[in-house]
Amino acid sequence: VSRLQRSWKCAGDVYLLGATNSGKSTLFNTLLRSDYCKSRAPDIVDRATVSPWPGTTLNLLKFPIINPTCDRIFRRQERLKEEATKTEDQLSTEEKKYLNQLKKQGYLVGRVGRTFQQQDSSTEIDFDPDLLSYSMDEDPRDPPKKHEEREEFTHNEVKDARWCFDTPGIVKEDCVLNLLTEKEVKLVLPSHAIVPRTFILKPGMVLFLAALGRIDYLEGEKPAWFSVLASNLLPVHVTTLGNADALYEKHAGKEFLKVPMGGEERMKEFPPLVPQDITLRGIGTTEAVADIKLSSAGWVAVTAHAEEELLLRAYTPKGTALVVREPPLLPYISAIRGARIPGTPAYRTKKPPSFVENLRTTGSR
């Protein structure tokens, strides 16, 4: 928010653009609750509503951007300094309730919040910079009636306003979501924070992400770690190279691999998995060398011993994109693996650090 306020300079409207399901509506909702937005707007603007179908925001939503005057920027920085020193005991009941909800979904690295709140109309105000958001000819001595129910902004509130728009998003032609039914899409798109799942594979082993992706570890001298970042509703299965084709043939379209679903009839219309060979060279056991992105189903971060050369073969449905991302998005993701689960190639995931501790250590950044 601070960067947006510094760089924007009231130059025009702002649009959130990008591919479908890249988080534009989530960002829009966050900005709506922040100092980027005029303080009364959240009472009027419905938060972005996303339909179950991939990337389809139902309405083109917008909110008026607050004018980042020197006074507002100063007040915002003072609030951020104060928030950075808060402890859990100093939080309000509503804040504690919200933090407990977040703890169940994952952990947060910062906080948004609002510096500028609506003023009580019974209080006499000589000067309120919020009333001077864009129109310098508004009379600050005649504030609007704050408690009056209104469904729209007044003319003076919006006549010179700049707006932040949410957009439906750009549909990618090579996206796996285009191949899925509405029920399948709901399983693929994460609805909660992703819990990374790490597996150790030896040469000759295969990892399946549902029936949407497959990675074969063909050649290498040592085991390597494969960290899956995808919806927690998508199953991950590890088998041997000799059993992989039979496993796919038997279970694709059924509950074991989950997506796609619908049995043999569904798989007749679903594209076959097509391969792409990948060669990677490890950089150490604590840092991933690359991500193998399986279209919009998720990605797998590969961690290998230093200088270890791996030959992999990755599969995605025909017509969808498979991307090798170097450097990886989360290079140290394998470091949060916990103890090995006995008798399996899987690791437990470490419990994340205390939410409030994260809030304290990152709030000033």
C-alpha positions as a printed NumPy array, in Angstrom:
array([[  0.   ,   0.   ,   0.   ],
       [  2.816,   2.41 ,   0.85 ],
       [  4.529,   1.692,  -2.464],
       [  1.277,   2.241,  -4.37 ],
       [  0.723,   5.547,  -2.624],
       [  4.274,   6.732,  -3.37 ],
       [  4.359,   5.724,  -7.038],
       [  0.82 ,   6.442,  -8.225],
       [  0.687,  10.268,  -7.767],
       [ -3.018,  10.546,  -8.736],
       [ -2.04 ,   9.916, -12.373],
       [ -5.183,   7.992, -13.356],
       [ -7.282,   4.917, -12.687],
       [ -5.676,   1.64 , -11.57 ],
       [ -6.589,  -1.775, -12.983],
       [ -5.735,  -5.185, -11.518],
       [ -4.757,  -7.217, -14.591],
       [ -3.524, -10.768, -14.984],
       [ -4.413, -14.343, -15.767],
       [ -7.474, -16.012, -14.297],
       [ -7.096, -17.303, -10.743],
       [ -3.922, -15.325, -10.081],
       [ -5.389, -13.632,  -6.991],
       [ -6.637, -10.313,  -8.384],
       [ -9.921, -10.401,  -6.458],
       [ -8.152, -11.338,  -3.234],
       [ -5.829,  -8.368,  -3.71 ],
       [ -8.805,  -6.126,  -4.531],
       [-10.556,  -7.144,  -1.296],
       [ -7.389,  -6.498,   0.702],
       [ -6.884,  -3.047,  -0.815],
       [-10.554,  -2.278,  -0.156],
       [ -9.909,  -2.717,   3.592],
       [ -6.697,  -0.684,   3.507],
       [ -5.463,   2.912,   3.41 ],
       [ -5.458,   2.703,  -0.379],
       [ -9.248,   3.076,  -0.402],
       [-11.457,   5.949,   0.767],
       [-12.7  ,   5.143,   4.247],
       [-16.412,   4.975,   3.433],
       [-16.027,   2.803,   0.342],
       [-16.039,  -0.634,   2.059],
       [-19.549,   0.155,   3.323],
       [-20.747,   0.667,  -0.244],
       [-18.67 ,  -1.599,  -2.486],
       [-19.519,  -5.287,  -2.368],
       [-16.363,  -7.331,  -2.039],
       [-15.303,  -9.17 ,  -5.146],
       [-17.392, -12.286,  -5.709],
       [-15.781, -15.103,  -7.635],
       [-17.904, -17.827,  -9.192],
       [-16.872, -21.508,  -8.972],
       [-15.857, -21.432, -12.64 ],
       [-12.183, -20.587, -13.197],
       [-11.357, -16.933, -12.948],
       [-14.795, -15.471, -13.467],
       [-15.271, -12.48 , -11.218],
       [-18.99 , -11.867, -11.494],
       [-18.878,  -8.075, -11.656],
       [-16.375,  -5.427, -12.707],
       [-15.918,  -3.875,  -9.28 ],
       [-14.21 ,  -0.624,  -8.379],
       [-13.501,   1.592,  -5.391],
       [-12.324,   5.217,  -5.132],
       [ -8.634,   5.584,  -4.29 ],
       [ -7.786,   7.879,  -1.405],
       [ -5.59 ,  10.863,  -2.193],
       [ -2.213,  10.201,  -0.465],
       [ -1.666,  13.653,   0.98 ],
       [  1.414,  14.345,   3.115],
       [ -0.802,  14.411,   6.201],
       [ -2.284,  10.982,   5.446],
       [  1.086,   9.408,   4.697],
       [  2.448,  10.725,   8.005],
       [ -0.567,   9.41 ,   9.956],
       [ -0.286,   6.037,   8.244],
       [  3.416,   5.676,   9.113],
       [  2.663,   6.532,  12.75 ],
       [  0.   ,   3.819,  12.881],
       [  2.343,   1.231,  11.341],
       [  5.008,   1.992,  13.969],
       [  2.429,   1.52 ,  16.716],
       [  1.119,  -1.747,  15.195],
       [  4.656,  -3.16 ,  14.976],
       [  4.996,  -3.082,  18.778],
       [  1.612,  -4.622,  19.57 ],
       [  1.463,  -7.895,  21.51 ],
       [ -1.401, -10.374,  21.517],
       [ -2.646,  -9.012,  24.868],
       [ -3.107,  -5.575,  23.31 ],
       [ -5.286,  -6.806,  20.475],
       [ -9.027,  -6.234,  20.574],
       [-11.467,  -9.129,  20.913],
       [-12.382,  -8.795,  17.231],
       [ -8.714,  -8.821,  16.201],
       [ -7.993, -11.927,  18.284],
       [-10.968, -13.696,  16.716],
       [ -9.699, -12.829,  13.238],
       [ -6.168, -14.02 ,  14.057],
       [ -7.502, -17.345,  15.341],
       [ -9.317, -17.859,  12.044],
       [ -6.101, -17.174,  10.152],
       [ -4.155, -19.622,  12.32 ],
       [ -6.394, -22.423,  11.039],
       [ -5.603, -21.601,   7.412],
       [ -1.908, -20.746,   7.471],
       [  0.311, -18.018,   8.748],
       [  0.42 , -14.355,   7.876],
       [  3.504, -12.208,   7.274],
       [  1.969,  -8.779,   7.648],
       [ -1.097,  -6.782,   8.409],
       [ -3.194,  -4.317,   6.427],
       [ -5.577,  -2.354,   8.653],
       [ -6.944,   1.159,   8.278],
       [ -5.507,   4.422,   9.564],
       [ -8.409,   6.616,   8.475],
       [-11.784,   5.813,   9.99 ],
       [-15.11 ,   7.552,   9.564],
       [-15.538,  10.453,  11.928],
       [-18.489,  10.684,  14.311],
       [-20.827,  13.332,  12.891],
       [-21.472,  14.67 ,  16.394],
       [-17.823,  15.749,  16.653],
       [-16.989,  19.204,  15.398],
       [-14.188,  18.987,  12.833],
       [-12.278,  22.029,  11.667],
       [-10.287,  20.108,   9.061],
       [-10.663,  16.562,   7.797],
       [ -8.284,  15.625,   4.94 ],
       [-10.563,  12.721,   3.973],
       [-13.116,  15.266,   2.771],
       [-10.509,  16.753,   0.441],
       [ -9.754,  13.492,  -1.336],
       [ -9.873,  15.003,  -4.811],
       [-12.157,  18.062,  -4.85 ],
       [-10.556,  21.14 ,  -3.392],
       [-13.852,  23.025,  -3.595],
       [-15.654,  20.81 ,  -1.065],
       [-16.56 ,  22.562,   2.166],
       [-14.813,  20.742,   5.072],
       [-17.125,  22.483,   7.527],
       [-20.111,  20.643,   6.059],
       [-19.267,  16.949,   6.42 ],
       [-21.737,  14.406,   5.017],
       [-24.211,  12.774,   7.365],
       [-22.231,   9.741,   8.469],
       [-25.072,   7.627,   9.857],
       [-27.473,   8.1  ,   6.97 ],
       [-28.076,   4.909,   4.992],
       [-26.815,   5.466,   1.442],
       [-26.261,   2.954,  -1.323],
       [-24.232,   5.227,  -3.595],
       [-21.466,   7.781,  -3.308],
       [-22.458,  11.414,  -3.511],
       [-21.541,  13.475,  -6.564],
       [-18.865,  15.38 ,  -4.646],
       [-17.28 ,  12.144,  -3.433],
       [-16.686,  10.775,  -6.917],
       [-16.667,  13.645,  -9.394],
       [-12.843,  13.881,  -9.431],
       [-12.1  ,  10.432,  -8.057],
       [ -9.57 ,   7.962,  -9.398],
       [-10.688,   4.349,  -9.229],
       [ -9.156,   0.916,  -8.623],
       [-10.819,  -1.728, -10.814],
       [-10.97 ,  -5.489, -10.435],
       [-11.101,  -7.362, -13.766],
       [-12.309, -10.86 , -14.744],
       [ -8.849, -11.918, -15.874],
       [ -7.212, -13.203, -19.033],
       [ -8.099, -16.81 , -19.92 ],
       [ -5.032, -18.911, -20.75 ],
       [ -5.62 , -21.26 , -23.678],
       [ -3.146, -23.865, -22.394],
       [ -4.584, -24.001, -18.859],
       [ -5.632, -27.369, -17.425],
       [ -8.68 , -25.757, -15.78 ],
       [-10.238, -25.39 , -19.231],
       [-10.443, -29.19 , -19.41 ],
       [-12.215, -29.67 , -16.085],
       [-15.816, -29.752, -14.934],
       [-17.069, -27.328, -12.302],
       [-16.861, -30.02 ,  -9.618],
       [-13.271, -30.842, -10.586],
       [-12.266, -27.163, -10.626],
       [-13.407, -26.818,  -6.996],
       [-10.946, -29.557,  -6.011],
       [ -8.039, -28.091,  -7.991],
       [ -8.342, -24.449,  -6.909],
       [ -7.106, -24.058,  -3.307],
       [ -9.668, -22.664,  -0.872],
       [ -7.253, -22.598,   2.099],
       [ -3.557, -21.999,   2.584],
       [ -1.563, -24.72 ,   0.811],
       [  0.291, -27.165,   3.046],
       [  3.461, -28.244,   1.192],
       [  3.932, -32.007,   0.924],
       [  7.533, -33.24 ,   0.533],
       [  8.536, -36.681,  -0.779],
       [ 11.942, -38.3  ,  -1.267],
       [ 12.331, -40.185,  -4.546],
       [ 15.087, -42.458,  -5.743],
       [ 15.879, -42.984,  -9.439],
       [ 13.196, -45.216, -10.928],
       [ 10.362, -43.722,  -8.883],
       [  7.321, -41.725, -10.067],
       [  5.175, -39.04 ,  -8.411],
       [  1.538, -38.487,  -9.461],
       [ -0.424, -35.313,  -8.681],
       [ -3.961, -36.644,  -9.072],
       [ -4.252, -37.693, -12.755],
       [ -3.265, -34.195, -13.891],
       [  0.5  , -34.441, -13.59 ],
       [  3.255, -36.978, -13.319],
       [  7.023, -36.696, -12.716],
       [  9.382, -39.626, -13.388],
       [ 12.836, -39.63 , -11.79 ],
       [ 14.694, -41.428, -14.562],
       [ 18.415, -41.003, -13.813],
       [ 20.549, -39.774, -10.929],
       [ 23.04 , -41.016,  -8.36 ],
       [ 21.246, -40.018,  -5.152],
       [ 17.714, -39.513,  -3.842],
       [ 16.098, -36.1  ,  -4.345],
       [ 13.283, -34.204,  -2.615],
       [ 10.069, -33.234,  -4.408],
       [  7.863, -30.671,  -2.618],
       [  4.309, -30.495,  -3.957],
       [  2.46 , -27.176,  -3.743],
       [ -1.12 , -27.702,  -4.846],
       [ -4.626, -27.87 ,  -3.44 ],
       [ -4.634, -30.108,  -0.382],
       [ -7.658, -31.901,  -1.87 ],
       [ -5.539, -33.278,  -4.717],
       [ -3.956, -36.642,  -3.832],
       [ -0.242, -37.332,  -4.318],
       [  0.871, -40.908,  -4.964],
       [  4.395, -42.287,  -5.358],
       [  5.088, -45.545,  -7.167],
       [  7.791, -47.234,  -9.235],
       [  8.457, -46.619, -12.894],
       [  7.418, -50.195, -13.693],
       [  3.987, -49.766, -12.045],
       [  3.229, -46.185, -13.099],
       [  1.431, -46.844, -16.402],
       [ -0.717, -49.592, -14.871],
       [ -1.614, -47.345, -11.902],
       [ -2.739, -44.562, -14.226],
       [ -4.697, -46.924, -16.451],
       [ -6.484, -48.489, -13.479],
       [ -7.226, -45.411, -11.365],
       [ -7.542, -42.394, -13.701],
       [-11.087, -41.069, -13.426],
       [-11.66 , -42.809, -10.095],
       [-11.441, -41.852,  -6.426],
       [ -7.819, -42.949,  -5.958],
       [ -6.517, -40.202,  -8.277],
       [ -9.656, -38.076,  -7.775],
       [ -9.32 , -35.595, -10.683],
       [-10.608, -36.031, -13.336],
       [-13.643, -37.882, -11.991],
       [-16.283, -39.841, -13.883],
       [-14.68 , -43.188, -14.66 ],
       [-13.868, -44.615, -18.073],
       [-16.386, -42.433, -19.905],
       [-14.786, -39.268, -18.522],
       [-11.282, -40.425, -19.451],
       [-12.331, -41.153, -23.048],
       [-12.808, -37.414, -23.593],
       [ -9.886, -36.303, -21.413],
       [ -6.569, -35.674, -23.242],
       [ -3.727, -38.165, -22.642],
       [ -0.688, -37.18 , -20.6  ],
       [  2.238, -36.138, -22.792],
       [  5.91 , -36.105, -21.639],
       [  8.665, -33.528, -21.551],
       [ 12.232, -34.403, -20.515],
       [ 13.933, -32.122, -17.979],
       [ 17.568, -32.037, -16.855],
       [ 18.441, -30.316, -13.563],
       [ 21.644, -29.882, -11.561],
       [ 21.28 , -29.723,  -7.782],
       [ 22.638, -26.853,  -5.696],
       [ 22.319, -28.349,  -2.207],
       [ 20.027, -30.266,   0.103],
       [ 18.471, -27.126,   1.611],
       [ 17.686, -25.185,  -1.573],
       [ 15.468, -26.169,  -4.497],
       [ 16.98 , -25.879,  -7.963],
       [ 13.709, -25.407,  -9.913],
       [  9.931, -25.666,  -9.9  ],
       [  8.121, -27.945, -12.337],
       [  4.832, -26.143, -12.903],
       [  2.026, -28.512, -13.929],
       [ -0.201, -25.933, -15.609],
       [ -2.68 , -24.529, -13.03 ],
       [ -2.802, -27.753, -11.022],
       [  0.201, -26.647,  -8.939],
       [  3.943, -27.111,  -8.988],
       [  6.674, -29.367,  -7.631],
       [  9.888, -27.861,  -6.237],
       [ 12.894, -30.144,  -6.81 ],
       [ 15.767, -30.191,  -4.285],
       [ 18.899, -32.263,  -4.954],
       [ 22.466, -32.685,  -3.691],
       [ 24.998, -30.144,  -4.923],
       [ 26.188, -30.834,  -8.485],
       [ 23.917, -33.883,  -8.693],
       [ 22.504, -34.167, -12.221],
       [ 18.898, -35.382, -12.498],
       [ 17.074, -36.561, -15.59 ],
       [ 13.326, -36.204, -15.105],
       [ 10.332, -36.724, -17.352],
       [  7.252, -34.644, -16.513],
       [  3.765, -35.186, -17.932],
       [  0.724, -32.927, -18.253],
       [ -2.504, -33.354, -20.296],
       [ -2.055, -32.705, -24.01 ],
       [ -2.616, -29.054, -24.876],
       [ -1.673, -27.709, -21.438],
       [  1.487, -25.901, -20.406],
       [  4.37 , -27.461, -18.497],
       [  6.92 , -24.894, -17.322],
       [ 10.308, -25.294, -15.612],
       [ 10.747, -22.25 , -13.372],
       [ 14.335, -21.311, -12.547],
       [ 14.985, -19.994,  -9.98 ],
       [ 12.134, -21.54 ,  -7.974],
       [  9.477, -19.372,  -6.376],
       [ 10.076, -20.789,  -2.858],
       [ 13.68 , -22.061,  -2.877],
       [ 13.751, -23.182,   0.776],
       [ 10.376, -24.933,   0.806],
       [ 11.895, -28.358,   1.513],
       [ 13.428, -27.003,   4.731],
       [ 10.031, -27.063,   6.448],
       [  9.724, -30.805,   6.044],
       [  9.418, -32.554,   9.366],
       [ 10.277, -36.136,  10.307],
       [ 10.09 , -38.899,   7.714],
       [  6.902, -40.958,   7.945],
       [  8.157, -44.529,   8.576],
       [  7.798, -46.916,   5.661],
       [  6.841, -44.186,   3.154],
       [  8.615, -41.663,   0.916],
       [  6.649, -38.833,   2.585],
       [  7.644, -36.324,   5.262],
       [  5.461, -34.69 ,   7.845],
       [  5.135, -30.903,   7.658],
       [  6.536, -28.882,  10.525],
       [  4.089, -26.857,  12.577],
       [  4.381, -23.226,  11.419],
       [  5.766, -20.683,  13.9  ],
       [  3.446, -18.698,  16.137],
       [  1.227, -16.342,  14.173],
       [  1.624, -13.469,  16.629],
       [  5.408, -13.942,  16.649],
       [  5.381, -13.641,  12.847],
       [  3.243, -10.541,  13.129],
       [  5.647,  -8.932,  15.606],
       [  8.788,  -9.68 ,  13.614],
       [  7.415,  -8.672,  10.206],
       [  5.033,  -5.831,  11.051],
       [  7.706,  -3.142,  10.739],
       [  8.901,  -4.219,   7.302]])
